[in-house]
Amino acid sequence: MTTHEKYMHRALQLAKNGLGTTYPNPMVGSVIVHHGKIIGEGWHKRSGEPHAEVNAVNSVKDKSLLKEATIYVTLEPCSHFGKTPPCCDLIIAKEIPNVVVGTIDPFAKVAGTGIQKLKEAGKNVTVGVLEKECKELNKRFFTFHEKKRPYIILKWAESNDGFIAPLTKDSNRPVWITNQYSRQLVHKWRTEEQSILVGTQTVLDDNPVLNARDFFGNNPTRIILDRQGKIPESSAVKNGIQKSIIYSDTIFLTKNNTISHKKAIFDTHFLDFLVSDLHQEGLQSIIIEGGAKTLQSFIDKDLWDEARVFIGNISLKNGITAPKIHRFPISIENVQGNQLKQYKNYD
């Protein structure tokens, strides 16, 4: 590991603290080094609050050392005025001579202009240190800006004999495929993504709330596919507690300003329309939790980035067949007796 990689690795660690709280901004970490010693650290915590570079500079006790320091930042410093001033201007004003950048920002208002501005100011700029890791950190942000759609995560649980649910359900005797630890992990994931999607049948069968009640964090925007308008007003997804977007072939009027209805044509192009529309809504990521038909439609369309599949230790013997992914898992973990297989649909 080179010296640059050592400090960029630390900047990546810091950046991860912002997972789930920086939207629509990316996660960014920054480290300031003077003669082989870290003198400042920071990360971006929330949209509208100071960026990582600002927090790192502010943490330096002896500001005179900045004139001989190197600042490491996982993503190109911004060069435009948004909710906060440009970080490039701060680096220039503090006379920090060396800047090491993990990767270029794909956002159109930055996209290389920050690096150019720093170079024009006479800074020694190094770009591309741990670039792959820095892009992976902000896979949601990069997918949103480069592919013009949210980063798509598929999630489901299946029995050890390959079923996602029994054929018939008894509301008085629910069947849990996974254990409480796996279920809490799912709620943690919900706090990390901007939206969550289910289809009509899942709502009718399970009446899910789709929030993060078992883990501290933000609730995702609920995306509901209700093709024929079958979901009743009494359903939990219409409780108005969190923002919801319902796609249907019929428009329903609602008095609740947290729920919006959108008319859609559920043809072979629907999923393309959907992810494009979610992009217009500014949603950078979505976790799709079912049911089997909805999940398989995204797989068949090859419209997914990541899949997280729990294998429970119960046997249903019969039921609704789980979705099929024709890829090898990149990892297999044990979650207190449940198996968690994770897949990627990109290099």
C-alpha positions in Angstrom: 0.0 0.0 0.0 1.4 3.4 -1.0 1.4 6.5 1.2 -1.4 8.0 -0.9 -3.5 4.8 -0.7 -3.0 4.6 3.1 -4.6 8.1 3.6 -7.2 7.6 1.0 -8.2 4.4 2.7 -8.8 6.4 5.9 -10.8 9.0 3.9 -13.0 6.1 2.6 -13.6 4.9 6.2 -14.7 8.4 7.2 -17.0 8.8 4.1 -19.0 5.6 5.0 -20.3 7.4 8.1 -22.6 9.3 5.8 -24.4 6.3 4.4 -28.1 7.0 4.2 -27.9 10.6 5.4 -26.2 12.6 2.6 -28.9 12.2 -0.2 -28.9 13.7 -2.7 -25.3 14.4 -2.2 -22.6 11.7 -2.3 -20.7 10.3 0.6 -17.3 12.0 0.9 -14.4 11.7 3.3 -11.3 13.9 3.7 -8.0 13.7 5.5 -5.3 16.3 5.9 -1.7 15.2 6.3 1.3 17.3 7.4 4.8 15.6 7.2 3.4 12.1 7.6 0.9 13.0 10.4 -2.9 13.3 10.1 -3.8 16.8 11.4 -7.4 16.9 10.2 -10.3 14.7 9.3 -13.9 15.1 8.2 -16.8 13.7 6.2 -20.0 15.0 4.7 -22.8 14.3 7.1 -26.0 15.7 5.6 -27.2 17.7 2.6 -26.9 21.4 3.3 -24.3 20.9 5.9 -20.5 21.5 5.4 -18.7 19.2 3.0 -16.0 16.8 4.0 -13.2 19.2 3.1 -14.6 22.0 5.2 -15.0 19.7 8.2 -11.4 18.4 7.7 -10.0 22.0 7.5 -12.0 23.1 10.5 -10.7 20.2 12.6 -7.1 21.3 12.1 -5.9 23.1 15.3 -2.9 24.8 13.8 -4.1 26.3 10.5 -0.6 27.5 9.6 0.4 23.9 8.9 -2.1 23.8 6.0 0.4 25.7 3.8 2.6 22.6 3.9 -0.1 19.9 3.9 -1.7 17.5 1.6 -5.5 17.1 1.5 -7.0 13.8 0.5 -10.6 13.6 -0.6 -12.5 10.6 -2.0 -14.4 12.6 -4.6 -13.4 15.6 -6.6 -13.9 18.9 -4.7 -16.9 20.8 -5.9 -16.4 24.0 -7.9 -19.9 25.4 -7.9 -22.2 27.2 -5.5 -25.0 24.9 -4.2 -26.3 24.8 -0.7 -22.7 25.5 0.4 -19.7 27.4 -1.2 -17.3 25.6 -3.5 -14.7 23.4 -1.7 -12.1 24.3 -4.3 -12.2 27.9 -3.2 -11.6 26.9 0.4 -8.6 24.8 -0.6 -7.2 27.7 -2.6 -7.9 30.2 0.1 -6.2 28.1 2.8 -3.1 27.7 0.5 -3.1 23.9 0.7 -0.5 23.0 -1.9 -1.2 19.3 -2.5 -4.6 17.7 -3.4 -5.1 13.9 -3.8 -8.5 12.9 -5.3 -10.0 9.5 -5.4 -12.2 9.9 -8.4 -13.8 12.5 -10.7 -17.3 13.7 -9.8 -19.9 12.5 -12.4 -22.3 15.3 -11.5 -22.5 17.6 -14.6 -21.9 20.8 -12.6 -18.5 19.4 -11.4 -17.2 16.7 -13.8 -13.6 17.7 -13.8 -14.0 21.5 -13.4 -12.9 21.2 -9.7 -9.7 19.5 -10.6 -9.1 22.1 -13.4 -9.7 25.0 -11.1 -7.2 23.6 -8.5 -4.6 23.1 -11.2 -5.1 26.6 -12.6 -4.5 27.9 -9.0 -1.1 26.1 -9.0 -2.0 23.1 -6.8 -0.3 19.8 -7.2 -3.3 17.5 -8.0 -3.2 13.7 -8.1 -6.3 11.9 -9.4 -7.3 8.3 -9.3 -6.0 7.0 -6.0 -8.1 3.9 -5.0 -10.5 5.0 -7.8 -12.3 1.7 -8.0 -13.0 1.8 -4.2 -14.1 5.4 -4.3 -16.6 4.7 -7.1 -17.9 1.7 -5.3 -18.5 3.8 -2.2 -20.8 6.1 -4.2 -22.3 3.4 -6.5 -25.7 4.9 -6.0 -24.6 8.4 -6.9 -22.6 7.3 -10.0 -25.5 5.1 -11.2 -28.0 7.9 -10.8 -25.9 10.4 -12.8 -24.4 8.1 -15.4 -27.3 5.7 -16.1 -30.1 8.2 -15.3 -31.8 5.7 -12.9 -31.7 4.7 -9.3 -29.3 2.0 -8.1 -31.5 -1.1 -7.8 -31.2 -3.6 -5.0 -33.3 -6.8 -5.1 -34.0 -8.4 -1.7 -36.0 -11.5 -0.8 -36.0 -14.5 1.6 -36.6 -18.1 0.6 -37.0 -21.3 2.4 -34.3 -24.0 2.2 -36.4 -25.7 -0.5 -36.7 -22.7 -2.7 -40.0 -21.0 -1.9 -40.6 -17.4 -1.1 -44.0 -17.9 0.6 -46.7 -20.5 1.2 -49.4 -20.8 -1.4 -52.0 -19.7 1.1 -51.4 -17.3 4.0 -53.1 -17.2 7.4 -52.9 -13.7 8.9 -53.3 -15.2 12.4 -50.3 -17.6 11.9 -47.7 -15.8 9.8 -44.8 -17.8 8.4 -41.4 -16.2 9.1 -38.7 -17.6 6.8 -35.9 -15.7 8.4 -35.0 -15.0 12.0 -35.2 -11.7 13.9 -31.6 -10.8 13.3 -32.0 -11.1 9.5 -35.2 -9.0 9.7 -33.5 -6.3 11.7 -30.7 -6.3 9.1 -33.3 -5.6 6.4 -34.6 -2.6 8.4 -31.0 -1.3 8.6 -30.8 -1.6 4.8 -34.0 0.4 4.5 -32.4 3.3 6.3 -29.6 3.3 3.7 -31.7 3.5 0.6 -33.9 6.3 -0.6 -36.9 4.2 -1.7 -38.5 0.8 -1.3 -40.8 -1.0 -3.8 -43.4 -3.7 -3.7 -46.1 -4.9 -6.0 -49.9 -5.2 -5.5 -50.0 -8.8 -4.3 -47.5 -8.2 -1.5 -49.6 -5.3 -0.2 -52.8 -7.4 -0.3 -51.2 -10.5 1.3 -49.0 -8.9 3.9 -50.2 -5.3 4.4 -46.6 -4.2 5.0 -45.6 -0.9 6.5 -42.3 -0.7 4.7 -40.6 1.5 7.2 -37.4 1.1 9.4 -39.1 0.6 12.7 -36.5 -1.9 13.9 -33.5 0.3 13.2 -32.6 3.9 13.8 -32.6 6.0 10.6 -34.6 7.5 7.8 -37.7 5.8 6.4 -37.5 5.3 2.6 -40.0 6.6 0.1 -42.5 3.8 -0.6 -43.0 2.9 -4.3 -46.2 0.8 -4.8 -47.2 -0.9 -8.1 -51.0 -1.0 -8.0 -51.9 -1.7 -11.7 -55.6 -2.1 -11.3 -56.2 0.0 -8.2 -56.9 -3.0 -6.0 -55.1 -1.7 -2.8 -57.7 -0.4 -0.3 -57.4 2.9 1.5 -57.0 1.1 4.8 -53.7 -0.4 3.7 -50.6 0.5 5.8 -48.8 1.9 2.7 -51.5 4.6 2.5 -51.2 5.7 6.2 -49.5 8.9 5.2 -46.7 8.6 7.7 -44.0 8.5 5.1 -43.9 9.6 1.5 -45.4 7.2 -1.0 -45.7 7.1 -4.8 -48.4 4.8 -6.2 -48.3 3.8 -9.9 -51.6 2.6 -11.3 -53.6 2.6 -14.6 -56.1 4.8 -12.8 -55.6 8.0 -10.9 -57.1 8.3 -7.4 -57.6 11.5 -5.6 -56.1 11.7 -2.1 -56.3 14.3 0.6 -52.9 13.2 2.0 -50.0 15.3 0.6 -47.5 12.6 1.4 -49.0 10.3 -1.1 -48.8 10.9 -4.9 -50.6 8.8 -7.6 -49.1 8.4 -11.0 -50.8 7.0 -14.0 -48.8 4.4 -15.9 -49.1 2.0 -18.8 -48.1 -1.5 -17.6 -46.7 -2.8 -20.8 -43.3 -4.2 -21.8 -41.8 -0.8 -21.4 -43.2 -0.1 -17.9 -40.0 -0.8 -16.0 -37.9 1.5 -18.2 -40.5 4.2 -17.7 -40.6 3.5 -13.9 -36.8 3.8 -13.3 -36.7 6.9 -15.5 -39.6 8.5 -13.6 -37.9 7.6 -10.2 -34.8 9.4 -11.6 -36.9 12.4 -12.2 -38.1 12.2 -8.7 -34.5 12.4 -7.6 -34.4 8.9 -6.0 -30.8 7.6 -6.2 -31.5 4.1 -4.9 -34.3 1.6 -4.4 -34.6 -1.7 -2.6 -37.2 -4.0 -4.2 -38.8 -6.4 -1.7 -41.3 -8.3 -3.7 -43.2 -10.3 -4.4 -41.8 -13.0 -6.6 -43.4 -11.8 -9.8 -42.2 -8.2 -9.3 -38.6 -9.3 -8.5 -38.4 -11.7 -11.4 -39.6 -9.0 -13.8 -36.5 -6.9 -12.9 -34.2 -9.9 -13.2 -35.7 -10.8 -16.6 -35.2 -7.2 -17.8 -31.6 -7.3 -16.5 -32.5 -4.1 -14.6 -30.8 -4.6 -11.3 -27.4 -3.9 -9.7 -27.3 -6.0 -6.5 -29.3 -8.8 -5.0 -29.4 -9.9 -1.3 -31.0 -13.2 -0.8 -31.7 -14.9 2.6 -32.0 -18.6 2.8 -34.0 -19.6 5.9 -33.6 -22.9 7.8 -37.3 -23.9 7.3 -38.9 -26.1 4.6 -42.2 -25.1 3.1 -42.5 -28.2 0.8 -44.8 -26.2 -1.4 -45.5 -22.6 -2.2 -44.6 -19.7 -4.4 -41.3 -20.4 -6.2 -38.5 -17.9 -5.3 -37.0 -15.7 -8.1 -34.0 -17.1 -10.1 -30.7 -15.3 -10.7 -28.3 -17.0 -13.1 -25.2 -15.7 -11.4 -22.8 -16.9 -8.8 -23.0 -15.1 -5.4 -20.0 -12.8 -4.6 -20.4 -13.6 -0.9 -22.2 -16.0 1.4 -22.6 -15.1 5.0 -24.2 -16.7 8.1 -26.7 -14.5 9.9 -27.4 -16.4 13.2 -28.3 -19.5 11.3 -29.7 -17.9 8.1 -27.7 -17.8 5.0 -27.2 -14.5 3.2 -26.2 -14.7 -0.5 -25.1 -11.4 -2.2 -25.0 -10.9 -5.9 -23.7 -8.1 -8.2 -24.8 -7.3 -11.7 -21.8 -5.2 -12.6 -18.0 -5.4 -12.6 
